[in-house]
Amino acid sequence: MANTLKEKTIWALIWNVLDKVGQQIILFLVGIMVARILSTEDYALVGMLAIFTALANIVIESGFSAALIRKNDATEKDYSSVFYFNLGASILVYIILFFCAPFIANFYNQPSLTLIARIVFLAIPVNSLSLIQTTILTKQINFKKLTKVNFISLLASSLLSLYMAYAGYGVWTLVVQPVSLAVVRSMLLWIASSWRPVKEFSMRSIKELFAFASNLMLSSIINTGFLNIYSVFIGKIYPLQQLGYYSQGGKMSDMGVSTIYGSIQSATFPIFSSIQDDKERLLRAYRKTIRFTSFLTFPAMIGMVLVGNPFIRIALTDKWANAIPFFQLLCAGGIFTILTAINSNFLKVSGRSDILLKLEVFKLIVTAIALVCTLHQSVWVMVAGQVVARLVIYLSNVVMVHKYGDYPGWYQIKDITPYLGMSLLLFACLYPLSFIISNLVLLFCTQIILFIIAYIVLNKLLGSAIFDEIMALLFKKKTTQNNQSAE
């Protein structure tokens, strides 16, 4: 049974990684073409709305998705009740934001934001239409179908944004993209999923699910505020261009962050939920997840810091050179964001949403202190303070997992240290090439290739169990497929 769970977990992770990587490839290719056309001010305008959109989506989802996944005996009445509740909430939130749009525009002293905001916020009610379909497919660990839907919908919206950029629509390119993505994705999920709401609504179901979901919702609100608060301050205090550079640097760094923690978090939560009553087994699976996360996270994010300069200059041209420090700092901070998210996932599965809420309150306090200490410094110092805050927040999560999850903090540090050490060693060895190789393309290719090869060799030489298991599973799968073909 353990082998079945292990294979189910790893293949769920593989499908999620394929999903995220596929999305990021599209976003990257289309993004660099669009960024070469649009101005930093265009990105800054849309970046000003990020926190409002993110918070609205959290309020609408309200933690119900996680609650339904965790509830092993969820009924059709539960699913339909959440669907109707979220749809009504999303419409109400959109109406509120519609009338608040002029005040948002006045806050940033950008009159054009009123109409931009009202269009961007349309994605909120549209996204609510597909919440239950996504939840059910996730609970069924049917990530293959989700991967196809996400890929097609993102491809369609990206092609539309590419056309608009070249047609000279300017900032409206960035405005229409999330709305078109939401529309296409919702349509495809309704086609791909057989679930349809029944004509039943139970406030009792809502209350029962919300008892668990409420702390998750508040936690997510604080976390989203933490991730987006810097956009608010940079947009308000510093020149508009600085927010454009920060937004672009964040967007590019998110390619690694969202790919890793999004894949692992969404894949492991339903699987961990299915064994939540077997504490010993859950802990073993979680420790392996931490090691697997570290195996991917440290080389990916530290590698992105290493090649940040040639990567940005090649992809976006020197026009975006000022985004390089933001990109590198946010990649470093992304390491702690990923590990914190995985720890939070474990506490969520353990039913300790109350502890998650306390951790989010602590996160808010740490973020506020970091902001106050760096508020009158340069914008790069402010973002560096954000990285330090993320490190402190991660360590607090380690302490809580130690206390409530029976996973000693020292063990977690021990589990991640080998991959951190290997990645830092390779960074130190390969960074000097920046002073030797002047050609950006050659520098980028050399550093990436050498980093990947050396990391694989080091894992092999040091006998990494995670590396051996991944290779064994892939080899076993390939062998099985070959045998079936031969038969």
PEJOLIN-V180939 format. One record per residue. N is the residue number from 1. RES is the residue in one small letter. PHI is phi in whole degrees, 0 to 359 (* if undefined). OMEGA is omega in radians with two decimals (* if undefined). BURIAL is + if it has 16 or more other ideal C-beta (glycine too) atoms within 10 Angstrom, else -. Layout:
n:N res:RES phi:PHI omega:OMEGA burial:BURIAL
n:N res:RES phi:PHI omega:OMEGA burial:BURIAL
This chain:
n:1 res:m phi:* omega:-3.13 burial:-
n:2 res:a phi:297 omega:3.12 burial:-
n:3 res:n phi:295 omega:3.11 burial:-
n:4 res:t phi:298 omega:3.12 burial:-
n:5 res:l phi:297 omega:-3.12 burial:+
n:6 res:k phi:297 omega:-3.13 burial:+
n:7 res:e phi:292 omega:3.11 burial:-
n:8 res:k phi:299 omega:-3.14 burial:-
n:9 res:t phi:295 omega:-3.07 burial:+
n:10 res:i phi:294 omega:-3.13 burial:+
n:11 res:w phi:287 omega:3.01 burial:+
n:12 res:a phi:295 omega:3.09 burial:+
n:13 res:l phi:296 omega:-3.12 burial:+
n:14 res:i phi:298 omega:3.13 burial:+
n:15 res:w phi:295 omega:3.11 burial:+
n:16 res:n phi:292 omega:3.10 burial:+
n:17 res:v phi:296 omega:3.09 burial:+
n:18 res:l phi:300 omega:3.11 burial:-
n:19 res:d phi:299 omega:-3.09 burial:+
n:20 res:k phi:294 omega:-3.14 burial:+
n:21 res:v phi:296 omega:3.11 burial:-
n:22 res:g phi:301 omega:3.11 burial:+
n:23 res:q phi:297 omega:-3.09 burial:+
n:24 res:q phi:292 omega:3.09 burial:+
n:25 res:i phi:296 omega:3.11 burial:-
n:26 res:i phi:297 omega:-3.13 burial:+
n:27 res:l phi:300 omega:-3.12 burial:+
n:28 res:f phi:292 omega:-3.09 burial:-
n:29 res:l phi:297 omega:3.13 burial:-
n:30 res:v phi:289 omega:-3.11 burial:+
n:31 res:g phi:299 omega:-3.12 burial:+
n:32 res:i phi:290 omega:3.11 burial:+
n:33 res:m phi:290 omega:3.12 burial:+
n:34 res:v phi:290 omega:-3.11 burial:+
n:35 res:a phi:296 omega:3.11 burial:+
n:36 res:r phi:290 omega:-3.11 burial:-
n:37 res:i phi:262 omega:-3.07 burial:+
n:38 res:l phi:281 omega:-3.12 burial:+
n:39 res:s phi:263 omega:3.08 burial:-
n:40 res:t phi:298 omega:3.14 burial:+
n:41 res:e phi:295 omega:3.11 burial:-
n:42 res:d phi:299 omega:3.13 burial:+
n:43 res:y phi:292 omega:3.14 burial:+
n:44 res:a phi:295 omega:-3.13 burial:+
n:45 res:l phi:299 omega:3.13 burial:+
n:46 res:v phi:290 omega:3.11 burial:+
n:47 res:g phi:298 omega:3.12 burial:+
n:48 res:m phi:295 omega:-3.09 burial:+
n:49 res:l phi:264 omega:-3.03 burial:+
n:50 res:a phi:303 omega:-3.07 burial:+
n:51 res:i phi:294 omega:-3.13 burial:+
n:52 res:f phi:290 omega:3.11 burial:+
n:53 res:t phi:296 omega:-3.10 burial:+
n:54 res:a phi:296 omega:-3.14 burial:+
n:55 res:l phi:295 omega:3.14 burial:+
n:56 res:a phi:297 omega:3.13 burial:+
n:57 res:n phi:296 omega:3.11 burial:+
n:58 res:i phi:293 omega:-3.13 burial:+
n:59 res:v phi:299 omega:-3.11 burial:+
n:60 res:i phi:291 omega:-3.13 burial:+
n:61 res:e phi:293 omega:3.00 burial:+
n:62 res:s phi:57 omega:-3.13 burial:+
n:63 res:g phi:79 omega:-3.10 burial:+
n:64 res:f phi:293 omega:-3.14 burial:+
n:65 res:s phi:301 omega:3.12 burial:+
n:66 res:a phi:296 omega:3.14 burial:+
n:67 res:a phi:295 omega:3.12 burial:+
n:68 res:l phi:292 omega:3.12 burial:+
n:69 res:i phi:294 omega:-3.10 burial:+
n:70 res:r phi:288 omega:-3.12 burial:+
n:71 res:k phi:280 omega:-3.05 burial:+
n:72 res:n phi:291 omega:-3.09 burial:-
n:73 res:d phi:248 omega:3.13 burial:-
n:74 res:a phi:299 omega:-3.09 burial:+
n:75 res:t phi:255 omega:3.07 burial:-
n:76 res:e phi:298 omega:3.12 burial:-
n:77 res:k phi:296 omega:3.10 burial:-
n:78 res:d phi:299 omega:-3.11 burial:+
n:79 res:y phi:298 omega:-3.11 burial:+
n:80 res:s phi:292 omega:3.13 burial:+
n:81 res:s phi:297 omega:3.13 burial:+
n:82 res:v phi:294 omega:3.13 burial:+
n:83 res:f phi:301 omega:-3.11 burial:+
n:84 res:y phi:294 omega:-3.13 burial:+
n:85 res:f phi:295 omega:-3.12 burial:+
n:86 res:n phi:291 omega:3.12 burial:+
n:87 res:l phi:296 omega:3.10 burial:+
n:88 res:g phi:296 omega:3.13 burial:-
n:89 res:a phi:295 omega:-3.11 burial:+
n:90 res:s phi:294 omega:3.11 burial:+
n:91 res:i phi:295 omega:3.12 burial:-
n:92 res:l phi:297 omega:3.14 burial:-
n:93 res:v phi:297 omega:3.13 burial:+
n:94 res:y phi:297 omega:3.12 burial:+
n:95 res:i phi:299 omega:3.13 burial:-
n:96 res:i phi:297 omega:-3.13 burial:-
n:97 res:l phi:293 omega:3.10 burial:+
n:98 res:f phi:302 omega:-3.12 burial:-
n:99 res:f phi:280 omega:3.09 burial:-
n:100 res:c phi:274 omega:-3.08 burial:+
n:101 res:a phi:307 omega:3.12 burial:+
n:102 res:p phi:298 omega:3.13 burial:-
n:103 res:f phi:289 omega:3.06 burial:-
n:104 res:i phi:297 omega:3.13 burial:+
n:105 res:a phi:297 omega:3.13 burial:+
n:106 res:n phi:293 omega:-3.14 burial:-
n:107 res:f phi:301 omega:-3.13 burial:-
n:108 res:y phi:269 omega:-3.10 burial:+
n:109 res:n phi:59 omega:3.13 burial:-
n:110 res:q phi:229 omega:-3.06 burial:+
n:111 res:p phi:305 omega:-3.10 burial:-
n:112 res:s phi:292 omega:-3.11 burial:-
n:113 res:l phi:293 omega:-3.09 burial:+
n:114 res:t phi:301 omega:-3.14 burial:+
n:115 res:l phi:291 omega:3.13 burial:-
n:116 res:i phi:302 omega:-3.12 burial:+
n:117 res:a phi:297 omega:-3.09 burial:+
n:118 res:r phi:295 omega:3.09 burial:+
n:119 res:i phi:282 omega:-3.12 burial:-
n:120 res:v phi:302 omega:-3.08 burial:+
n:121 res:f phi:291 omega:3.09 burial:+
n:122 res:l phi:297 omega:3.14 burial:+
n:123 res:a phi:296 omega:-3.07 burial:+
n:124 res:i phi:294 omega:3.12 burial:+
n:125 res:p phi:294 omega:3.13 burial:+
n:126 res:v phi:294 omega:3.13 burial:+
n:127 res:n phi:297 omega:-3.11 burial:+
n:128 res:s phi:295 omega:-3.12 burial:+
n:129 res:l phi:294 omega:-3.06 burial:+
n:130 res:s phi:249 omega:-3.09 burial:+
n:131 res:l phi:299 omega:-3.06 burial:+
n:132 res:i phi:291 omega:3.10 burial:+
n:133 res:q phi:301 omega:3.12 burial:+
n:134 res:t phi:297 omega:-3.13 burial:+
n:135 res:t phi:298 omega:-3.11 burial:+
n:136 res:i phi:294 omega:3.12 burial:+
n:137 res:l phi:296 omega:3.10 burial:+
n:138 res:t phi:293 omega:-3.14 burial:+
n:139 res:k phi:296 omega:3.10 burial:+
n:140 res:q phi:281 omega:-3.09 burial:-
n:141 res:i phi:57 omega:3.12 burial:+
n:142 res:n phi:265 omega:-3.08 burial:+
n:143 res:f phi:284 omega:3.10 burial:+
n:144 res:k phi:296 omega:3.13 burial:-
n:145 res:k phi:292 omega:3.11 burial:+
n:146 res:l phi:298 omega:3.13 burial:+
n:147 res:t phi:299 omega:-3.14 burial:+
n:148 res:k phi:296 omega:3.14 burial:-
n:149 res:v phi:298 omega:-3.12 burial:+
n:150 res:n phi:297 omega:-3.11 burial:+
n:151 res:f phi:295 omega:-3.11 burial:+
n:152 res:i phi:295 omega:-3.11 burial:-
n:153 res:s phi:294 omega:3.12 burial:+
n:154 res:l phi:292 omega:3.12 burial:+
n:155 res:l phi:299 omega:-3.13 burial:+
n:156 res:a phi:296 omega:-3.12 burial:+
n:157 res:s phi:291 omega:3.14 burial:+
n:158 res:s phi:290 omega:3.10 burial:+
n:159 res:l phi:296 omega:3.08 burial:-
n:160 res:l phi:296 omega:3.14 burial:+
n:161 res:s phi:294 omega:3.11 burial:+
n:162 res:l phi:296 omega:3.09 burial:+
n:163 res:y phi:299 omega:-3.10 burial:-
n:164 res:m phi:295 omega:3.13 burial:+
n:165 res:a phi:297 omega:-3.12 burial:+
n:166 res:y phi:289 omega:3.12 burial:-
n:167 res:a phi:277 omega:3.06 burial:-
n:168 res:g phi:87 omega:-3.13 burial:-
n:169 res:y phi:279 omega:3.04 burial:+
n:170 res:g phi:60 omega:-3.05 burial:+
n:171 res:v phi:299 omega:-3.14 burial:+
n:172 res:w phi:295 omega:3.02 burial:+
n:173 res:t phi:301 omega:-3.12 burial:+
n:174 res:l phi:284 omega:-3.13 burial:+
n:175 res:v phi:284 omega:-3.06 burial:+
n:176 res:v phi:285 omega:-3.04 burial:+
n:177 res:q phi:305 omega:-3.12 burial:+
n:178 res:p phi:294 omega:3.13 burial:+
n:179 res:v phi:290 omega:3.12 burial:+
n:180 res:s phi:296 omega:3.09 burial:+
n:181 res:l phi:299 omega:-3.13 burial:+
n:182 res:a phi:297 omega:-3.12 burial:+
n:183 res:v phi:295 omega:-3.09 burial:+
n:184 res:v phi:294 omega:-3.12 burial:+
n:185 res:r phi:297 omega:3.14 burial:+
n:186 res:s phi:296 omega:3.12 burial:+
n:187 res:m phi:298 omega:-3.10 burial:+
n:188 res:l phi:293 omega:3.14 burial:+
n:189 res:l phi:292 omega:3.08 burial:+
n:190 res:w phi:292 omega:3.10 burial:-
n:191 res:i phi:286 omega:-3.05 burial:-
n:192 res:a phi:284 omega:-3.09 burial:+
n:193 res:s phi:257 omega:3.11 burial:+
n:194 res:s phi:274 omega:-3.09 burial:-
n:195 res:w phi:289 omega:3.01 burial:+
n:196 res:r phi:223 omega:-3.13 burial:-
n:197 res:p phi:294 omega:3.04 burial:-
n:198 res:v phi:268 omega:-3.09 burial:-
n:199 res:k phi:275 omega:3.13 burial:-
n:200 res:e phi:222 omega:3.06 burial:-
n:201 res:f phi:221 omega:-3.11 burial:+
n:202 res:s phi:236 omega:3.07 burial:+
n:203 res:m phi:293 omega:3.09 burial:-
n:204 res:r phi:296 omega:3.09 burial:-
n:205 res:s phi:298 omega:3.13 burial:+
n:206 res:i phi:299 omega:-3.13 burial:+
n:207 res:k phi:296 omega:-3.13 burial:-
n:208 res:e phi:296 omega:3.14 burial:-
n:209 res:l phi:290 omega:-3.09 burial:+
n:210 res:f phi:290 omega:3.10 burial:+
n:211 res:a phi:302 omega:3.07 burial:-
n:212 res:f phi:273 omega:-3.00 burial:+
n:213 res:a phi:286 omega:-3.03 burial:+
n:214 res:s phi:299 omega:3.12 burial:+
n:215 res:n phi:295 omega:3.09 burial:+
n:216 res:l phi:295 omega:-3.14 burial:+
n:217 res:m phi:297 omega:3.13 burial:+
n:218 res:l phi:297 omega:3.10 burial:+
n:219 res:s phi:298 omega:-3.13 burial:+
n:220 res:s phi:293 omega:3.10 burial:+
n:221 res:i phi:298 omega:3.14 burial:+
n:222 res:i phi:294 omega:3.14 burial:+
n:223 res:n phi:298 omega:3.12 burial:+
n:224 res:t phi:294 omega:3.07 burial:+
n:225 res:g phi:298 omega:3.11 burial:+
n:226 res:f phi:299 omega:-3.09 burial:+
n:227 res:l phi:288 omega:-3.03 burial:+
n:228 res:n phi:248 omega:-3.05 burial:+
n:229 res:i phi:296 omega:-3.13 burial:+
n:230 res:y phi:292 omega:3.07 burial:+
n:231 res:s phi:297 omega:3.13 burial:+
n:232 res:v phi:296 omega:-3.09 burial:+
n:233 res:f phi:291 omega:3.14 burial:-
n:234 res:i phi:295 omega:3.13 burial:+
n:235 res:g phi:293 omega:-3.10 burial:+
n:236 res:k phi:274 omega:-2.98 burial:-
n:237 res:i phi:265 omega:-3.01 burial:-
n:238 res:y phi:259 omega:3.10 burial:-
n:239 res:p phi:303 omega:-3.06 burial:-
n:240 res:l phi:304 omega:-3.13 burial:+
n:241 res:q phi:299 omega:-3.13 burial:-
n:242 res:q phi:299 omega:3.09 burial:+
n:243 res:l phi:294 omega:3.08 burial:+
n:244 res:g phi:298 omega:3.11 burial:+
n:245 res:y phi:294 omega:3.14 burial:+
n:246 res:y phi:297 omega:-3.14 burial:+
n:247 res:s phi:297 omega:-3.14 burial:+
n:248 res:q phi:291 omega:3.10 burial:+
n:249 res:g phi:298 omega:3.11 burial:+
n:250 res:g phi:293 omega:-3.14 burial:+
n:251 res:k phi:297 omega:-3.13 burial:+
n:252 res:m phi:288 omega:3.13 burial:+
n:253 res:s phi:292 omega:3.13 burial:+
n:254 res:d phi:296 omega:3.08 burial:+
n:255 res:m phi:303 omega:3.13 burial:+
n:256 res:g phi:281 omega:-3.07 burial:+
n:257 res:v phi:298 omega:-3.07 burial:+
n:258 res:s phi:292 omega:3.12 burial:+
n:259 res:t phi:297 omega:-3.06 burial:+
n:260 res:i phi:283 omega:-3.01 burial:+
n:261 res:y phi:285 omega:3.07 burial:+
n:262 res:g phi:295 omega:-3.14 burial:+
n:263 res:s phi:294 omega:-3.05 burial:+
n:264 res:i phi:290 omega:-3.08 burial:+
n:265 res:q phi:295 omega:-3.10 burial:+
n:266 res:s phi:289 omega:-3.13 burial:+
n:267 res:a phi:282 omega:-3.03 burial:+
n:268 res:t phi:276 omega:-3.07 burial:+
n:269 res:f phi:300 omega:3.12 burial:+
n:270 res:p phi:295 omega:3.13 burial:+
n:271 res:i phi:289 omega:3.09 burial:+
n:272 res:f phi:298 omega:3.13 burial:+
n:273 res:s phi:298 omega:-3.11 burial:+
n:274 res:s phi:288 omega:3.13 burial:+
n:275 res:i phi:240 omega:-3.05 burial:+
n:276 res:q phi:298 omega:-3.11 burial:-
n:277 res:d phi:275 omega:3.09 burial:-
n:278 res:d phi:260 omega:-2.98 burial:-
n:279 res:k phi:300 omega:-3.11 burial:-
n:280 res:e phi:294 omega:3.13 burial:-
n:281 res:r phi:293 omega:3.11 burial:-
n:282 res:l phi:298 omega:-3.14 burial:+
n:283 res:l phi:295 omega:3.11 burial:-
n:284 res:r phi:298 omega:-3.14 burial:-
n:285 res:a phi:296 omega:-3.12 burial:+
n:286 res:y phi:291 omega:3.12 burial:+
n:287 res:r phi:299 omega:3.12 burial:-
n:288 res:k phi:294 omega:3.11 burial:+
n:289 res:t phi:295 omega:3.10 burial:+
n:290 res:i phi:299 omega:3.14 burial:+
n:291 res:r phi:294 omega:3.12 burial:+
n:292 res:f phi:296 omega:3.10 burial:+
n:293 res:t phi:299 omega:3.14 burial:+
n:294 res:s phi:294 omega:3.11 burial:+
n:295 res:f phi:303 omega:3.14 burial:+
n:296 res:l phi:272 omega:-2.96 burial:+
n:297 res:t phi:293 omega:-3.03 burial:+
n:298 res:f phi:298 omega:3.12 burial:+
n:299 res:p phi:294 omega:-3.11 burial:+
n:300 res:a phi:294 omega:-3.04 burial:+
n:301 res:m phi:283 omega:3.10 burial:+
n:302 res:i phi:290 omega:3.05 burial:+
n:303 res:g phi:296 omega:3.10 burial:+
n:304 res:m phi:293 omega:3.06 burial:+
n:305 res:v phi:297 omega:-3.12 burial:+
n:306 res:l phi:302 omega:-3.04 burial:+
n:307 res:v phi:261 omega:-3.08 burial:+
n:308 res:g phi:305 omega:-3.09 burial:+
n:309 res:n phi:296 omega:3.12 burial:+
n:310 res:p phi:295 omega:-3.11 burial:+
n:311 res:f phi:298 omega:-3.11 burial:+
n:312 res:i phi:293 omega:-3.09 burial:+
n:313 res:r phi:292 omega:3.12 burial:+
n:314 res:i phi:286 omega:-3.03 burial:-
n:315 res:a phi:288 omega:-2.99 burial:+
n:316 res:l phi:247 omega:-3.08 burial:+
n:317 res:t phi:74 omega:-3.09 burial:-
n:318 res:d phi:295 omega:3.10 burial:-
n:319 res:k phi:302 omega:-3.10 burial:-
n:320 res:w phi:252 omega:-3.09 burial:+
n:321 res:a phi:301 omega:-3.13 burial:-
n:322 res:n phi:290 omega:3.09 burial:+
n:323 res:a phi:276 omega:-3.07 burial:+
n:324 res:i phi:300 omega:3.13 burial:+
n:325 res:p phi:300 omega:3.10 burial:+
n:326 res:f phi:297 omega:3.13 burial:+
n:327 res:f phi:301 omega:-3.09 burial:+
n:328 res:q phi:292 omega:3.12 burial:+
n:329 res:l phi:295 omega:-3.11 burial:+
n:330 res:l phi:288 omega:3.02 burial:+
n:331 res:c phi:294 omega:3.11 burial:+
n:332 res:a phi:297 omega:3.12 burial:+
n:333 res:g phi:293 omega:-3.14 burial:+
n:334 res:g phi:297 omega:3.08 burial:+
n:335 res:i phi:303 omega:-3.11 burial:+
n:336 res:f phi:286 omega:3.06 burial:+
n:337 res:t phi:297 omega:-3.13 burial:+
n:338 res:i phi:295 omega:-3.10 burial:+
n:339 res:l phi:295 omega:3.09 burial:+
n:340 res:t phi:296 omega:-3.14 burial:+
n:341 res:a phi:297 omega:3.14 burial:+
n:342 res:i phi:291 omega:3.07 burial:+
n:343 res:n phi:297 omega:3.12 burial:+
n:344 res:s phi:297 omega:3.10 burial:+
n:345 res:n phi:300 omega:-3.13 burial:+
n:346 res:f phi:294 omega:3.10 burial:+
n:347 res:l phi:295 omega:3.12 burial:+
n:348 res:k phi:295 omega:3.13 burial:+
n:349 res:v phi:296 omega:-3.14 burial:+
n:350 res:s phi:287 omega:3.11 burial:+
n:351 res:g phi:84 omega:-3.09 burial:-
n:352 res:r phi:263 omega:3.10 burial:+
n:353 res:s phi:293 omega:3.09 burial:+
n:354 res:d phi:293 omega:3.10 burial:-
n:355 res:i phi:291 omega:3.09 burial:+
n:356 res:l phi:300 omega:3.13 burial:+
n:357 res:l phi:297 omega:3.11 burial:+
n:358 res:k phi:298 omega:3.11 burial:-
n:359 res:l phi:295 omega:3.12 burial:+
n:360 res:e phi:291 omega:3.07 burial:+
n:361 res:v phi:296 omega:3.08 burial:-
n:362 res:f phi:297 omega:3.11 burial:+
n:363 res:k phi:300 omega:3.13 burial:+
n:364 res:l phi:298 omega:3.14 burial:+
n:365 res:i phi:295 omega:3.14 burial:-
n:366 res:v phi:298 omega:3.13 burial:+
n:367 res:t phi:297 omega:3.13 burial:+
n:368 res:a phi:298 omega:3.12 burial:-
n:369 res:i phi:296 omega:3.13 burial:-
n:370 res:a phi:298 omega:3.13 burial:+
n:371 res:l phi:294 omega:-3.13 burial:+
n:372 res:v phi:298 omega:-3.10 burial:-
n:373 res:c phi:289 omega:-3.06 burial:-
n:374 res:t phi:243 omega:-2.97 burial:+
n:375 res:l phi:300 omega:-3.07 burial:-
n:376 res:h phi:258 omega:3.08 burial:-
n:377 res:q phi:263 omega:3.09 burial:-
n:378 res:s phi:292 omega:-3.10 burial:-
n:379 res:v phi:295 omega:3.13 burial:+
n:380 res:w phi:290 omega:3.08 burial:+
n:381 res:v phi:295 omega:3.11 burial:-
n:382 res:m phi:300 omega:-3.14 burial:+
n:383 res:v phi:290 omega:3.06 burial:+
n:384 res:a phi:298 omega:3.07 burial:+
n:385 res:g phi:298 omega:3.09 burial:+
n:386 res:q phi:297 omega:3.13 burial:+
n:387 res:v phi:296 omega:3.11 burial:+
n:388 res:v phi:298 omega:3.11 burial:+
n:389 res:a phi:299 omega:-3.14 burial:+
n:390 res:r phi:294 omega:3.09 burial:+
n:391 res:l phi:295 omega:3.13 burial:+
n:392 res:v phi:298 omega:-3.14 burial:-
n:393 res:i phi:295 omega:3.10 burial:+
n:394 res:y phi:299 omega:-3.13 burial:+
n:395 res:l phi:298 omega:3.09 burial:-
n:396 res:s phi:293 omega:3.08 burial:+
n:397 res:n phi:295 omega:3.10 burial:+
n:398 res:v phi:300 omega:3.13 burial:+
n:399 res:v phi:298 omega:-3.10 burial:-
n:400 res:m phi:290 omega:3.08 burial:+
n:401 res:v phi:294 omega:3.05 burial:+
n:402 res:h phi:299 omega:-3.03 burial:-
n:403 res:k phi:284 omega:-3.02 burial:-
n:404 res:y phi:249 omega:-3.10 burial:-
n:405 res:g phi:243 omega:3.11 burial:+
n:406 res:d phi:59 omega:3.08 burial:-
n:407 res:y phi:241 omega:-3.07 burial:+
n:408 res:p phi:309 omega:-3.10 burial:-
n:409 res:g phi:303 omega:-3.14 burial:-
n:410 res:w phi:297 omega:3.12 burial:-
n:411 res:y phi:297 omega:-3.14 burial:-
n:412 res:q phi:294 omega:3.10 burial:+
n:413 res:i phi:299 omega:3.12 burial:-
n:414 res:k phi:295 omega:-3.12 burial:-
n:415 res:d phi:292 omega:-3.07 burial:+
n:416 res:i phi:266 omega:-3.02 burial:+
n:417 res:t phi:301 omega:-3.11 burial:-
n:418 res:p phi:303 omega:-3.10 burial:+
n:419 res:y phi:285 omega:3.03 burial:+
n:420 res:l phi:295 omega:-3.12 burial:+
n:421 res:g phi:297 omega:3.13 burial:-
n:422 res:m phi:298 omega:-3.09 burial:+
n:423 res:s phi:292 omega:3.12 burial:+
n:424 res:l phi:293 omega:3.10 burial:-
n:425 res:l phi:299 omega:-3.14 burial:-
n:426 res:l phi:293 omega:3.08 burial:+
n:427 res:f phi:300 omega:-3.12 burial:+
n:428 res:a phi:297 omega:-3.10 burial:-
n:429 res:c phi:283 omega:-3.01 burial:-
n:430 res:l phi:263 omega:-3.12 burial:+
n:431 res:y phi:298 omega:3.12 burial:-
n:432 res:p phi:303 omega:3.09 burial:-
n:433 res:l phi:299 omega:3.12 burial:-
n:434 res:s phi:297 omega:-3.13 burial:-
n:435 res:f phi:267 omega:-3.08 burial:-
n:436 res:i phi:256 omega:-3.08 burial:-
n:437 res:i phi:260 omega:-3.09 burial:+
n:438 res:s phi:270 omega:3.13 burial:-
n:439 res:n phi:286 omega:-3.02 burial:-
n:440 res:l phi:295 omega:-3.13 burial:-
n:441 res:v phi:295 omega:3.13 burial:-
n:442 res:l phi:296 omega:3.13 burial:-
n:443 res:l phi:299 omega:-3.12 burial:+
n:444 res:f phi:300 omega:-3.11 burial:+
n:445 res:c phi:296 omega:-3.12 burial:-
n:446 res:t phi:297 omega:-3.11 burial:+
n:447 res:q phi:295 omega:-3.13 burial:+
n:448 res:i phi:295 omega:-3.09 burial:+
n:449 res:i phi:297 omega:-3.14 burial:-
n:450 res:l phi:296 omega:3.14 burial:-
n:451 res:f phi:297 omega:-3.10 burial:+
n:452 res:i phi:295 omega:-3.12 burial:-
n:453 res:i phi:298 omega:-3.11 burial:-
n:454 res:a phi:296 omega:-3.13 burial:+
n:455 res:y phi:293 omega:3.10 burial:+
n:456 res:i phi:296 omega:-3.14 burial:-
n:457 res:v phi:298 omega:3.14 burial:-
n:458 res:l phi:298 omega:3.12 burial:+
n:459 res:n phi:297 omega:3.12 burial:+
n:460 res:k phi:293 omega:-3.11 burial:-
n:461 res:l phi:294 omega:-3.10 burial:-
n:462 res:l phi:274 omega:3.08 burial:-
n:463 res:g phi:69 omega:3.14 burial:-
n:464 res:s phi:298 omega:-3.12 burial:+
n:465 res:a phi:294 omega:-3.14 burial:-
n:466 res:i phi:297 omega:3.12 burial:+
n:467 res:f phi:300 omega:-3.14 burial:+
n:468 res:d phi:296 omega:-3.13 burial:-
n:469 res:e phi:293 omega:3.12 burial:-
n:470 res:i phi:297 omega:3.13 burial:+
n:471 res:m phi:297 omega:-3.13 burial:-
n:472 res:a phi:294 omega:-3.13 burial:-
n:473 res:l phi:294 omega:3.13 burial:+
n:474 res:l phi:297 omega:3.14 burial:-
n:475 res:f phi:293 omega:3.12 burial:-
n:476 res:k phi:296 omega:-3.14 burial:-
n:477 res:k phi:296 omega:-3.13 burial:-
n:478 res:k phi:296 omega:-3.14 burial:-
n:479 res:t phi:296 omega:3.13 burial:-
n:480 res:t phi:300 omega:3.13 burial:-
n:481 res:q phi:297 omega:3.12 burial:-
n:482 res:n phi:296 omega:-3.14 burial:-
n:483 res:n phi:294 omega:3.13 burial:-
n:484 res:q phi:294 omega:3.12 burial:-
n:485 res:s phi:295 omega:-3.10 burial:-
n:486 res:a phi:293 omega:3.13 burial:-
n:487 res:e phi:290 omega:* burial:-
